[in-house]
Amino acid sequence: MSVGVKSMERVHAVQQVYRQVLDAMSRPGKIVQIEAPPFVRREAADAYIVALGMMLLDQSVSYEVIGDMSLAEQLQLYTLSRRQELQACDYVFLTTTDAAAQASVDIESCKRGTFTFPDESATIICRVHELGAGSEGRKGSVKLTMQGPGIAEEQQLSIDGLAGSLVSGWHASNAEFPLGIDWIFVDEMGRVACVPRSTKFSWEVA
């Protein structure tokens, strides 16, 4: 391997992240904890984001990074995946929590799939300050109320560090299921929550 990581160590780390994220994706809004692989260079990029990248990326898919560009180098190093412009990539790593920077991202230009191939849509991995369940969350947090597959009645999720304008574009992009964008949120403590495109949601800013 190009970074000198033992193959079995990497496989074990990726499998652990995969199991947690799969659980979160099948139960939208559920918060799970992931661990950063010990061999990830933490000084170069957010280790939790890199852990998710190692799970999602390989040479057959593409990605773009918005925010910390040192992350692009890390993802290339560990996955050999390739960067591509926002409108064409399979995975978008949104690493900035600055509201103005988030507001400038044209989410509606991301791939939404087609009715023939709805799975050819983008997944956004979004770094936020903090995830909370139910009514938890600081003032200014985005609060989602969700319904759909994997949710018994309704599920609430509080997201601190997500711009309301970004959610508005996301909501518009997911208006025509099965078209839409899948989201994976990860906070500063490595907690992850997922909202697949099959989930219907309303939202408000606390």
Disulfide bonds with the S-S distance in Angstrom:
none
